[in-house]
Every structure is written in structure tokens, then in C-alpha cells.
Amino acid sequence: MLTEKYIRDLIDKAINKHSLPAVSISIMNSERILIQSFGGTRILGQDNRISSDDYFHIGSCTKSVVATIAGKMVEEGKIQWDTKFLDLYPKFKSSTREEYQSLCLEDYLLCRAGMPAFTSGWEFENKGELSNLFQSRKSFIEHLLKCEPDAKKQVNGKFEFLYSNASYSMACFMLEEATDLNFQELIQRYLVEGIGIQATLGWPHLMGKKQPWGHCIHKDRMETFDPSHPYKVPDLLSPAGDLSMTANGFAKYVKNHLQGLKGERNFLEPATYQRLHFGSDGFSMGVVNGKFIRHTFTGMDGSAGTFFCRAILVPEEDFAFTIMTNAGSPTGELKAAEWLTQKIAKRHFQWWWMFWV
């Protein structure tokens, strides 16, 4: 059984074992957050303890937020899953490649639009041509609709799955056009006012000087990204991975989804939550899904290289947890997150036979 002491001790071990600055873990069912614990420091090497009010960058978990907003807008009748991009942006029709003519909102959210990936997280540094491209929304859309697809294979007119940040930018452009609101305004209306979760675009330090800094583990070295560091996610890719939330806010967001998957209506109808999480096998709308040791799960990872965020939901067990830390890696993977995930799952599911964990 998971207890507050076990999670607190687990955080301390993770910080020491993996030299992390700070870690926050939340355990929940569909009704409430059962355990929430955190430890460590906002800035590695400083006695600047993390608190419950601190923000963490959630990286690509932002994709789930965009998909959730899309789901609400579909329920409101402001857009449909099969609304085509060119229905909302007809001025681009004559210059759009034939393969992209019929792409719709759901194609972009499922990353089945053939769009270039733009996923390294580091490809934007010191590259003038990319910087120029991301300065203009119009030039970015034109570039994406004219360039050769990165995903070549098509089945029934749909591209095979190719994980793409640009695909989520295109989906968000559709939501913006359908509401006449920009991404920040969409977050305010649907996330802040609609669900009651505070969030900010960009790094946590934009919320205040005392907020956590990001750190990057690269070649066994830890680099600290202070507020003056130029690295950032380009504005036009913000919908793919540039939100920050508190640990409590992200836990509430995940709890809402778990509740919806258990058949209860909250921000969205249960059927919409099912479509978001299980509408497509493997990768659905901003989440991955699958089976592990007979348990069906859904979840998300997010990292732009300097923070890491994870959520795992197991609806049939009415169980979910989140892991957040202010350290990441250039690849987006984090050994510490895998270690923590295994420890939490083993304890909760009583997988005593996993002697290697």
C-alpha cells in the first residue's frame, strides 16, 4: 500500500540517487488526491526549498490540454473533430499540397497529419532560418502546408502516426480561428476559468523570481538554466509543449481525466474523455495508451529538456499518479522518472515478485 511516508522517502531516495534538484509526486483516485509530497530545492546547490505553490514546466503534457480544450469546443458546437483545416483557413488552399487538402482537427491531434516533427527541443538554438520561420504564424503555416510530408505512408487518405509538435500547433491554430482567441486566451477561458487550474505559458520563473529553475542532465553533468538563459520553446510551438502548472494543479487536471474515464461527467462528458484517451491505439490525443501486466493504462510524458512531467492513469483500478521534477535531458527521457514509476507501481499493485525493482 502506498503511504505518505513511503512517497516522502521515495522522493528523498530519488533526489540522492539521481542527483535531482526537486521532485513532486501526487497519488490519487477519481474522487480525491490521496497523497501529495515534494522535496528538494528550486535551484540545484542552493538551500531554496521547493513548496506546494511552485510551478513545473509540463512540456508535451500540454498536448493533452490542447486536446481537452478541443473536446470541450466540440461539445459546445464551436468545431467538429472532422472540421478541415482549410475550411477555417481557405486562403491557404491554393498553395497547399494535395496530401494535406483534407486534413481535419482529429488528424492533427492524433499526429496523423504527416507534419514535420520539430521535436528535438534543441533544434531552435542559434539557427537563423528556424528563428525567422517561427516569427510569423502565416509563414509557419505556409511552410508546413507546402513542405514534403515527413510521414510517407497513407492508409485511406490518412498518414501513418508520426509524433509531431507542429501537428499540435496546427490543431491549436484551428481552435484559435474557431473562437477568435489566441492560445493564452484559450488557456485562460478553458483551463483557468473552466476547470479552475492556474497555468502559465513558458518557464516557471516567469511567475516570479522564487520559482524553480530548469536543469538539464547531459553526459552525466547537470546544467542550470537560470532566467537569463536564451533557450525557450518558440511561441508558435507553445501548444505542443510550453505550459507550466503547480503540482496540485496538474494533479487536479489528471484527477478530472481519471474521473471522466470512470464514467463521471465534470469538465467534459465521459464519452469525450474516452475518445481523448482511447480513440486510437498506442497514441491517442496527447496521450499514450496500452496494457501492462493485464492492466489498461493511459498517460503522458512531457519535457522540453529542462523539466520532466509524467502522469499515469489506470482507470480500471481507479488509480493515477503524477511525477514532476525540475530536471530533464536533451532526449526527453529521464532515468529517475522510470525508477520512480516502477517503485510506485510495484508498491501499489503489490508486484512483490519484481525483485529487480
Residue pairs with C-beta under 8 A, 6 or more apart in sequence:
1 347
1 348
2 27
2 34
2 35
2 344
2 347
2 348
3 35
4 35
4 37
6 347
7 25
7 27
7 35
7 37
7 344
8 37
8 39
10 25
10 340
10 343
10 344
11 23
11 24
11 25
11 37
11 38
11 39
11 40
12 39
14 20
14 23
14 336
14 339
14 340
15 21
15 22
15 23
15 39
15 40
17 336
17 339
18 335
18 336
18 339
19 44
19 217
19 222
20 40
20 325
20 326
20 327
20 336
21 40
21 41
21 42
21 43
21 44
21 212
21 213
21 215
21 325
21 326
21 327
22 38
22 39
22 40
22 41
22 42
22 50
22 54
22 212
22 325
22 326
23 38
23 39
23 40
23 323
23 324
23 325
23 336
23 340
24 36
24 37
24 38
24 50
24 54
24 56
24 247
24 322
24 323
24 324
24 325
25 35
25 36
25 37
25 38
25 321
25 322
25 323
25 324
25 340
25 344
26 33
26 35
26 36
26 247
26 248
26 250
26 251
26 254
26 321
26 322
27 33
27 34
27 35
27 36
27 320
27 321
27 344
28 34
28 251
28 254
28 255
28 258
28 319
28 320
28 321
29 255
29 258
29 318
29 319
29 320
30 255
30 258
30 259
30 261
30 262
30 264
30 318
31 259
32 255
33 248
33 251
33 252
33 255
36 52
36 247
36 248
36 251
38 50
38 51
38 52
38 54
38 247
39 50
40 49
40 50
41 47
41 48
41 49
41 50
42 48
42 49
42 50
42 54
42 210
42 211
42 212
42 213
42 326
43 212
43 213
43 224
44 215
44 222
44 224
44 327
45 224
48 210
50 212
50 326
52 246
52 247
52 248
53 246
54 204
54 211
54 212
54 246
54 247
55 200
55 204
55 207
55 211
55 212
55 244
55 245
55 246
56 204
56 212
56 244
56 245
56 246
56 247
56 250
56 307
56 309
56 324
56 325
56 326
57 203
57 204
57 214
57 242
57 243
57 244
57 302
57 304
57 306
57 307
57 309
57 326
58 241
58 243
58 244
58 245
58 250
58 302
58 307
58 309
58 324
59 241
59 242
59 301
59 302
59 303
59 304
59 307
59 308
59 309
59 328
59 332
60 165
60 240
60 241
60 286
60 300
60 301
60 302
60 303
60 304
60 332
61 241
61 243
61 250
61 286
61 300
61 301
61 302
61 309
61 311
62 168
62 238
62 239
62 240
62 241
62 242
62 243
62 302
63 168
63 239
63 240
63 241
63 285
63 286
63 300
63 302
64 257
64 276
64 285
64 286
64 287
64 300
65 187
65 191
65 199
65 243
65 253
65 286
66 109
66 168
66 171
66 172
66 175
66 239
66 240
66 286
67 109
67 171
67 276
67 285
67 286
67 287
68 190
68 257
68 267
68 268
68 276
68 286
69 175
69 186
69 187
69 190
69 191
70 79
70 105
70 109
70 171
70 175
70 285
71 268
71 272
71 273
71 275
71 276
71 285
72 190
72 194
72 267
72 268
72 272
73 79
73 175
73 178
73 179
74 80
74 81
74 272
75 268
75 269
75 272
78 178
78 179
79 105
79 174
79 175
79 178
80 105
81 104
81 105
81 106
81 275
82 104
82 105
82 106
83 104
83 105
83 174
83 178
84 102
84 103
84 104
85 92
85 100
85 103
85 104
85 105
85 108
85 170
85 173
85 174
86 92
86 93
86 96
86 101
86 103
88 174
88 177
88 178
89 141
89 173
89 177
92 141
92 142
92 145
93 101
95 142
95 145
95 146
96 145
96 146
97 145
97 146
97 147
97 148
97 149
99 114
99 149
99 154
99 159
100 113
100 114
100 145
100 149
102 157
103 113
103 170
105 171
105 174
106 279
106 285
107 113
107 158
107 159
108 115
108 167
108 168
108 170
108 171
108 174
109 167
109 168
109 171
109 285
109 286
110 161
110 279
110 280
110 283
110 284
110 285
111 161
111 162
111 163
111 164
111 167
111 283
112 151
112 158
112 159
112 160
112 161
112 162
113 159
113 164
113 167
113 170
114 149
114 150
114 151
114 152
114 154
114 159
114 162
115 144
115 149
115 150
115 151
115 162
115 164
115 166
115 167
115 170
116 144
116 147
116 150
116 164
116 166
117 150
117 162
117 163
117 164
117 165
117 166
118 164
118 165
118 166
118 237
118 240
119 163
119 164
119 165
120 330
121 233
121 303
121 304
121 305
121 330
121 332
122 305
122 330
123 130
124 130
124 131
124 134
124 233
124 234
125 230
125 231
130 234
131 234
132 139
133 139
133 140
133 143
134 140
134 234
134 235
134 236
134 237
137 173
137 236
140 169
140 236
141 170
141 173
144 166
144 169
144 170
149 159
150 162
150 164
151 159
151 160
151 161
151 162
152 160
153 159
153 160
154 160
161 282
161 283
163 283
165 237
165 240
165 241
166 237
166 240
167 240
168 239
168 240
168 241
168 286
169 236
169 237
169 239
169 240
171 239
172 183
172 186
172 239
175 181
175 186
176 182
176 183
176 186
179 186
181 189
183 201
183 238
183 239
184 201
187 199
187 201
187 243
191 197
191 199
191 253
192 198
192 199
194 267
195 252
195 253
195 256
195 267
196 252
197 245
197 249
197 250
197 252
197 253
198 245
198 246
198 249
199 243
199 244
199 245
199 249
200 206
200 207
200 243
200 244
201 238
201 242
201 243
201 244
202 232
202 233
202 238
202 242
202 244
203 214
203 225
203 227
203 232
203 244
203 306
204 211
204 212
204 213
204 244
204 307
204 326
205 211
205 212
205 213
205 227
206 244
207 244
209 227
212 307
212 326
213 224
213 225
213 226
213 227
213 326
214 224
214 225
214 305
214 306
214 307
214 326
214 327
214 328
215 222
215 223
215 224
215 225
215 306
215 326
215 327
215 328
216 222
216 223
216 225
216 305
216 306
216 327
216 328
216 329
216 330
217 327
217 328
217 329
217 334
218 329
218 330
222 327
225 231
225 306
231 305
231 306
232 242
233 240
233 241
233 242
233 304
241 302
241 304
242 304
245 253
247 322
247 324
250 309
250 311
250 322
250 324
251 322
254 311
254 313
254 320
254 322
255 320
256 266
256 267
257 273
257 276
257 277
257 313
257 320
258 313
258 315
258 318
258 319
258 320
259 266
260 266
260 267
260 268
260 269
260 270
260 272
260 273
260 274
261 270
261 273
261 274
261 277
261 298
261 313
261 315
262 270
262 315
262 318
263 270
264 270
268 276
275 284
275 285
276 284
276 285
276 286
276 287
277 284
277 285
277 287
277 289
277 298
277 313
278 284
278 289
278 298
279 285
281 289
281 290
282 288
282 289
282 290
283 289
284 298
286 300
287 298
287 299
287 300
288 298
288 299
288 300
289 296
289 297
289 298
289 299
290 296
290 297
291 297
293 349
293 351
295 314
295 316
295 317
295 349
296 314
296 315
296 316
297 312
297 313
297 314
298 312
298 313
298 315
299 310
299 311
299 312
299 313
300 309
300 310
300 311
301 308
301 309
301 310
301 332
301 337
302 308
302 309
302 310
303 309
303 328
303 329
303 332
303 333
303 334
304 328
305 328
305 329
305 330
305 332
306 326
306 327
306 328
307 324
307 325
307 326
307 327
307 328
308 323
308 324
308 325
308 327
308 328
308 334
308 336
308 337
309 322
309 323
309 324
309 325
310 322
310 323
310 324
310 337
310 341
311 320
311 321
311 322
312 320
312 321
312 322
312 341
312 345
313 319
313 320
314 320
317 349
319 348
321 344
323 337
323 340
323 341
325 334
325 336
325 337
327 334
327 336
328 334
342 354
342 357
343 357
345 351
346 352
346 354
346 357
351 357
